[in-house]
């Protein structure tokens, strides 16, 4: 359904009326934050980021999530002494023969905000570096993403044509370094990047966050319209309550997702009722505000669940996925166990 300014205001008023967002009191620090997260590097289907306060107070250095199966994936997350994620590694293994799939490294500025994010895709030797720029309120203003070709040896899918050739970029990232800033300035001047631009405004009682993605590099092939996609989140008291998409970057909005919070925790994420195959995710927490169960439903039928267990100190112990047999090709049943190292 497309929303004009009039019926959009009416819709948002209804959301405001039905939303309940309060803050509860936890007994121990929660392991996760509870804001929906858009980041491919986190464990599949967990839409929450790690809580830096928990990691810092417990001096967590790294977390390994791995199953006991002979074939599968394992995930390694490392943290600095402030509890912030420094790197994430996804590794495929087959009978104990590991093969790194992705590696992501985070670099922070003096305010503790992400300055650069570098992601290595080992399937094709491509390194994508995202550079974050903030406004005076420390909100994201623009993210520019630059593509480098590390030209890794023995990679059959190495795309020589893709990205600016920069042999050894992967090793530099692994060592915690980045190319000189002059490279990003030159690539920006030559339109060798893509970008995500943010715009903030108020509508009724809501704070809106508009994100517009541009393929700036298309200018080099004569393209005049560089806008790729646009989406707008509406927030209430710091929490997202609804997501709208813009068809072909148009001004008009189409309802996409709704988020329900209770006691400051996300309890349900649903597709728009008009979706052809609406999906719903429900979240259940323990007394310490730790996520313990996620349920995925399609058209009202539960197709999978993700259960998490914790010890008495709030540390994640294991993650288990169970799937409906009819949807087994969408979800992989497995148990991941957490192993920690500490400072």
N, C-alpha and C positions, 0 to 999 in steps of 0.2 A: 504494500500500500504506500502510495506517495503522500507526503505530508506537506500541506501548505503552512504558512506561518500561523494562520488562525487555528487549524485543527491540531497543529503541533503544540501550540500553547495549551490547548485543552487536554491533550494527551499527557503532557508533562505535569499539568495540575493534578491529574489522576494519579500519576506516579508519586508525586509529592504527598498526596493524601494517604496512599497505602504503604509507603515506605516507612520502616521502623529501623532507625539506626541509632543504637546506643552503645555504650562501652561497658564491657563486663570486667570483672575482677578475676585475674588468673592466680592460681596457686604457684605455678612455676612458669618460667618463660616459655612461650610457644616455640616450637621448632621451625615453623613456617610463618611467613606473612600471609595475609589472606586476600590480597588484591589480585584479581585475574591478571596473569602475566602473559605477554606475547614474546616468547623466546624459545626458539627451536632447540636450544642446547640443554634445557632442563629435561629431566626424566619424563618420558612420554606420558601424557595425561595428567601430570601434576601441574596445575596452573598457578602454583604458589612458589614464591622465591624463598630461599632460606632466610631466617631471621638473623641479621648480623649481631644483634644484642645477645642472642643465645650463644652464637658461635664465639663471640668475644669473651663472654663471662665464663664459658667452659673451656676456653683456650683450645678450640678445635683447629687443627692444622689441615686435615684432609678427611674426606669421606669416600669410601669405595662401596659402590652398590653392585653386587654381583650375584648371579644365580649359581647353583651347583650343577647345572646342565653342561654337557660337553660342547654344545654349540649354542651360541647366543651373543649377548652384548653385556659389557660392564661399563660403569660410569664412574669417573673419578673427579671429585670436586676438591679444589684446594682453596684455602682461606689465608688472609693475612692476619696480623695480630689484632686488627680492628674488627675482625669478623666478616670482612667483605670477601666475596668470591674473587679469587685471582685468576683461576683457570678452570676449565671443564674439559674433560677428555672422554670421548666415546670410542670404545674399542670393541671390534668384532673378534670372536675367537671360535676356532673349530678344532676340537681335540687338543686344546692347550696351545694352538698356534695363533698368536694374537696379530691383529692387523688394525691399526688406528684408523678410525673413520673420520672423526672430526676433532679438532682441538680449538678451543676458544680462550683467548687471553684478554683480561681486562686491565686497563690503566686508568688511574683515578687522579683528579686534580686536587688542589689544596683544600677544597671544600668537601672532599669525600664523595664527589660526584664522578660519574664515568666520563673520562676525557676521550679515550679511544677504546674501541673493541675490535680485536683482530680474530678472524675465524679462518682456520685452515681446513680446506676440503681435500682429503687425501685421495679421493677418487679421481680428481682431475688436476691436482696441483694448483688450484686457485686459492688465493688468499684475499679475503675481503676485509678491509679496514674501515670501520665507521668512526667518524670524528664528530663529537658532540659539542654543540654550542648552546649556551644558556642565556636567558634574559636576566634582568636585574633582580627578579624574584627567584632565581635559581631553578626556573622551569625550562624544559627543553625548548629551544627556539628553532634549531635546525640540526639535522643529522645528515652529514655527507658521507656517502659510501664509495670507496675507491677499490677497484679490482686490480689485483696484481697476479701475474703468472709466475709462480716460483720455479717452473720448469723442473719439477722433481724427476729424477731418473727412475726408470723401470715402472712408469705409470702409463699403462696402455691407453687410458682415456685422457691423457694430457692434451688439453686444447691449446695448441700453439697460437691460435688466432684470438683467444679470449684474454682480455686484460693486458695491462702494460707489462712487458717482460721485465722480471726482476728476479733473476736466479738467486736462490738462497734466502728468499724472503721468509720461507717457513722456518729455517734454522734461526734466523734473527728473532722471530716471534717466540720460538721455544726458549730462547735465552733471555726473554723479557725485555727485548729492545724493539725499536721501531725505526723505519727509515727517517731521514731528516725531514723536518717540516717543509723544507723547500720543495720536496717532491709533491706534497699535497697542494701547495700553492700553485705549482706548475700545472698539475692535473686539473685543478679548479679553473684556472685561467683558460685551459684548453677544452673545458666542458667534458673531461674524462671522468665523470662521476654520476651517481644518481643521488637523490636527496629526499628526505622526509621533512616537510616544513610544518610547524605547529602554529596554531592561532587559538587564542583564549578569549572568551567573552561570556557575558552573563545573559541568561534568558529566564525570566521569572525568578524562581528561587534556586535555579540550577547554574552550575558553572560548566560551560561547554569547552571541550578540547577538540579542536578540528585538526586532523592530520592529513596532509596532502603529499602523496608520493609523486616525484617527478623523475623522468628519465632524461636528465640534462644532456646525456651523451647523444641523444637523438638529434641534437642540433648539428652535430658533425656530419650527418647524412641528409641534411636539408629539412629535417622535421621542424615544424613551427609550434605544434602543440605537444609539449613535453609532459603534460599531466597524465599519470597512469591510473591512479585511483585516489579516492578521498573517503575518509570516514570521520564520524563525529561521536565522541562520548559525552554523555551528560552525567555530571557528578552531583551528589547531594551529601553535604557534610563530609567531604573527602572520599566518598565511595562512588564508583561508577554504578549507575542504575539502568542505563540503556545505551545501546550502540546503534547508530544509524549509518547506512552506507549511501554514497552518492553515485548514482548511475552515470558513468562516463564523466565523473568529476563535476556533475551539474550541481546547482544550488539546492534543488529539491532533495529531500531525504527519504530513504526507505528503511523502515524498521528492520533490524537484523537480530539483535539479541537483547534480553532483559536479565538484570542481575538483582537478586533479592538478598538483603542483609538482615541479620537479626543479632542484636547484642554485639554489633561491630564485626560480625563474621559472615562471610558469604555462605548462604545456605542453598541457593539454587541459581543455575544459569540455564536459560531457556532460549531456544530459537523463536523467532517471530511466529505467531499463530498461523500466518499465511504461508509459511514454509511448506514445500511439498513433502518433505520428510523431516518434520520437526524433531530436534534432539533436545534432551534435557539432562543436565548433570546436577545431582543433589549431593550435598556435603554434610557430614555428621562429625561432631567434635566430642572430645572427652572433657572431663572436668577441668583440665588444664588448658583448654582452648586449642588442643592439638587436633589436627585433622586425622580422623580414624577411619572414615569410610567415604568413598565416592561412588556414586551409582550413575551409570549411563543408560538412558532410555531412548528408544526411537519409536515415535508414534505411540507413546504410552506404554511400550513394552520394554522391560529391563533387559539389556543385552550384555552388560558386563558390570563388574564392580571391582573396586580397588581398595583393599584393606591395608591399614597401616598400624603397626604395633609399636609401643614405646616402653622404655623401662621407667622405673620410679623417678628418675631424674629428668625425664622428658626427652631422652635420646631416642631417635628413631632406631628400631631394631630390625624391622623387616617390612617389605611391601609385597603384597600378594594380589595378583589379578586372576579373576575368575570370569569366564565368558559363557554366554549362551552358545550352545552347539551350532545353532543356525548362523551365528555371526562369528564363528571361530576364525574365519579368514581375515577379519578386521582386527581382532585383538589376540594377543599372544599370552596364553596362560603361563604364569611363571611366578616364582618367589625370589625376590631379591633381598639379600641380607646386607646390612650395613656394617662396615668395619672402619674404625676411627684411628687417627693418629693425633697427637696433641703436642702443643708447644711446652 
